[in-house]
Amino acid sequence: MNSFSLVFPVLTTLAVAFVNGMTDAPNAIVSCVSTGCISIKKAVIIASVSDFAGSLTMGIINSAVSETVVNIADFGNNTQSALAGLTTAMIVVIGWAVAAWLFGIPTSESHAMIASLSGASLAVKGGLSQVSVNAWKKVVQGLFISLFAGFAAGYTVSKSASYFFKPFTKEKSDKTFKYSQLFSSALMSFMHGAQDSQKFSGIITMVLSFSGCFIYGKPPLLITILCALFISLGTVFGGERIIKAIGSDMLKMKNNQGFSADIAGSLCLIISTALGMPVSTTHAKTSAIIGVGVAESSKSLNWKVASDMLAAWIITFPFCGALGWVITKLFLCVR
């Protein structure tokens, strides 16, 4: 097969990784920047290094999330049609994520990818038999963990932290939480890399397997590194808009709240990644922030911003799935 036909799906997947860095990776560092713990430039360095570390570590020890994403749908044996479907799915994700970024609304590239992959596969083969029910179960389970468990963890960690530091002076507790945020933000970035790089490296590995060079399996480390690079670049170029939407508009966070949100979000990502559930860092962190806000006072939250985010999340699956189906059909007709 002409190797040129592999270029577009690989490039579009890397573009999704870049956009993920713009819209998703900033959630890992939003707390420490918003509380004034660290400057955004230093936070980006921490996020980039931690993202790499998480990507490499998980790329070596566990590829369960990658397997779930790749097994979402079967694109059949027609290589050209399959590559067209995969390319379309990635284009849909890019368009959806960039539109959300322009409006400053955090959204999930993970769910947009899963929906568009499913829609594209329906266009390629028709019928629902090629969509994996077991893989979709993991997606739903991961959604439950990121939303509900994220909120509960944020609420619980925040209440626990406040109780533990109650005997201390405000100055001492603030200083402790300020430095603790360096660790918690690094942990959140680490888990973002561990979770999200798998999704992109899995798609690229599947695309390259059509060349006949190797049989699809665990993503090679080089591909994982490449995806981590593009995520980091996206964080550098586009992270400030999302940081403002989550860290400033929705909740004016204090040091203890930033720490609690990071720890709660990281716990959700650790559990879901270990179980092979593709989840959104945006969902996990934002739900944790809402839980942290409610733990102190529900009045401290800007519910208008939170409701806008919820609306974007709800329409992601049907909209991206339908768009993946429509555009793939158009590609196949042109071909």
Buried (B, 14 or more C-beta within 10 A) or exposed (E): EEEEBBEBBBEBBBBBBBBBBBBBBBBBBBBBBBBEBBEBEBBBBBBBBBBBBBBBBBBEEBBBBBBBBBBBBBBBEEBEBBBBBBBBBBBBBBBBBBEBBEEBBBBBBBBBBBBBBBBBBBBBBEEEEBBBEEBBEBBEBBBBBBBEBBBBBBBBBBBEBBEEBEEEEEEEBBEBBBEBBBBBBBBBBBBBBBBBBBBBBBBBBBBBBBEEEEEBEBBBEEBBBBBBBBBBBBBBEBBBBBBBBBBBBBBBBBBBBBBBBBBBBBBBBBBBBEBBBBBBBBBBBBBBBBBBBBBBEEEBBBEEBBEBBEEBBEEBBEBBBBBBBBBBBEBBEEE
